[in-house]
Amino acid sequence: MEMSAANSEDNAKRVIASALQMFVGRGKFISWDDLAAAVDEKAGTLRSYAATPPAAMPAPVMMRVFAILPAAAWAKVNAHMGFCAPPRIEDEETACMRRTLAQLSHLVADGNEYLADGIVDPREQAMFSDKAQAIIPTLRAHIKD
């Protein structure tokens, strides 16, 4: 079986390198050193997969690396291979509920962060209060009379 040019090994390495360059490095989603520590590889080895020309990344390393990176990184590789997820079809009420739950999740995460040191200072209390008040209208939209 012959591989098409778009799915050649060299082209696949370039797509993986591009995804790594997009998400890994200083000021990006994760640094090379942090990624290396997370996947138990050397930072230099990981950098070689994003170099020009890129080295081939073994499948086990690829699975560990892309498990750390945002889903968009793996989606970039999948789209190149012709795989893509169909768009989510949902009605406005479901979408509104998802947004509300996301806002509540962020509020809970912020609250946990404020409580992490065991003391909630007045600035943190004010920030939490403002965020909680901002969510109230969204919550009211879900109350059925």
Secondary structure as GFF3:
##gff-version 3
##sequence-region A 1 145
A	DSSP	three_ten_helix	5	7	.	.	.	ID=ss1
A	DSSP	alpha_helix	9	23	.	.	.	ID=ss2
A	DSSP	alpha_helix	32	39	.	.	.	ID=ss3
A	DSSP	alpha_helix	43	48	.	.	.	ID=ss4
A	DSSP	alpha_helix	59	68	.	.	.	ID=ss5
A	DSSP	alpha_helix	71	80	.	.	.	ID=ss6
A	DSSP	alpha_helix	92	115	.	.	.	ID=ss7
A	DSSP	alpha_helix	122	140	.	.	.	ID=ss8
###
